[in-house]
Amino acid sequence: MSEVREFFRTCPACGKRFHIRLVNRKVVGLKKETEEVRQAFPAPGGGMRSAVGFPLEPLIVEENVPVTIDIEEFNYSYHCKHCGHEWSETHTEEHRERM
């Protein structure tokens, strides 16, 4: 990890809200999943009006659009500057990409 970040957080050992130091961030798991979704977006050149004067925009609906989901699990190691307690937590991040 190129940088060590410090921020305020509650330490699980001493319970104080104090400077917490992120010591390490390590990738624990990497998964790729694909799912199919339905997407709708306005059609170009709409411009129709309803009976009461509100604009009506026709929608184009695409079904079964494949989307790739990258799931990354990270193990974060922390250090409390107040009491010296060290602990680690696992966090999950998801990134979606349309194929």
N, C-alpha and C positions, 0 to 999 in steps of 0.2 A: 504494500500500500504506500503510495507516494506521500500522503499527507496524514497527519494525526489531527483529528478534529476534536474540539472541546465545546461542550454545551451544557446547559442546565438540565438536570434530570434528578429524579429521586433514587437514591441508592437503596437496594433491597436489604442491605445489612444494617446500616445506621438510620435509614429512614429520612435523612436530611436531603433537602433540595440543595445540591451543591454542584460544583464543577465535576462533570463526568467526562472522562477521556476515552475516546474510541481508539483502542490499541491496535485492533486487527480486524480486517474484513476478508473472509475467505469464502469462495464459492463451494457449496456443499453438494448441490445437485443442479442439473440442467435438464429440462424436458421440453419437447416440442409437441404440441397437440394441434390438431386441425378440426375445426367445427364448421358447420354450414349455418349461415344466418340469413335473415331477410332484411334487405335494405330498401329504403324509399328516399327519393330525392325529387325536387320539383322539375317538371319538364320545361325545357326552354320555350320561350314564346307563349307563355300562358296568357294572362291578361283578360280573362273572362270575368264578368261581374255576376253576382247573385241577384235575386229579385229585390233584395233590400240594399244593394249597392256595394256589398263587401266583395273584395277581389277573391276569385276562386282560382287556385293554382292546381292544375292537374299534376298528379304524382306518377312517377315511373317506379314500379316496384320490381326489384330483382329478388328472386328466391334462390335458395341454395348457393349463396355466394361463399366460397371457401375462405376461411380466415385462419391464419396461423397464429397460435398463441405460444410465445416463448415464456416458460416458467423457470425462474432462477431462484434458488434457495441460497441465502448467505448466512454465514455464522459470524456474528459481530462479537468481539471481545471488548469489554469495558473495564475501566479502572476508576474507582472513586478517589478523588484527591483528598477528601476529608478523612476517611477511615482506612483507605488502602485496600478495600475489598475489591476483588476481581471476579467477574462473572461473564457468561456468554449467553446470547440469545440468537434464535434463528428467525429470519425474516424472509418473506416470499415476495417477489416482484413479478408482475405479469406485463408483457408487452404484446399488443395485438397488431397484426399486419394483414392487410387485405392482399390476397394472392392475385 
